[in-house]
């Protein structure tokens, strides 16, 4: 849910060449400017529906338990597409690409839809699974890539009955779909791909880590064959909040309920969570943190004790000061 940025096709192609400035440049190109301003507002405006979706996803996943293996046959995908075709008017306008566990449907030119399916969806899902996720989503999920804002809003209404609160795109658990305005870049798409994987692998994951990881990868690339997040538009607002002493403690962040994280966000929650994940990533600790937290979730449902252990920090006030100094030195672009 929420705003995101970039990872354009060009960017993803450049990813293979690692985190050089050439690779990072295109990832930040079109969306970062409007996003820097619009994204914050969109993030906040989107919060409530996002939380509802996240809660619904978690409940649905719990209800499903582990009974159903998340693997689908060619026949499953074929039947799924037949059902889609029956309910979508002007179906012939769309190109459909099966990219397990997703079905990608777009109204850009067919070659472009196919490229996005491979270079963004396959790339991101593969990179995320490589880092964190052993289980695919429990159902076939549709990724709708609408070519522009008009198409996105018209189809969100006509197909799903939604009036999007974000210009970028969102994940709807009830529709089992990621609904994207792909003209705003691929970053939102990568962010949203994180959420169904969290729902199937870590249904009790608190909002701060769910959104921290989603936000981390909204500006991403590849380093040594692994997906990595780069600095992005959320940095400026966070640096301002750090300078004015408005960033809460990590204990407070980790302890937030979904309601507190999404609906009572003073504007720093996403960015604080993102740049905590970024700090862990850059110190080689993010994957370990995720795995340890997942393993310890019953004893430590907020992740705070696991965070302290993985960081090796007893004094989290001192760590926060160190992290804030680190954040202030980061640059974007
Ligand atoms: Zn999100």
Boltz pocket constraint, residues with backbone or C-beta under 6 A from the ligand:
constraints:
  - pocket:
      binder: B
      contacts: [[A, 1], [A, 2], [A, 191], [A, 192], [A, 195], [A, 210], [A, 211], [A, 214], [A, 215]]
      max_distance: 6.0
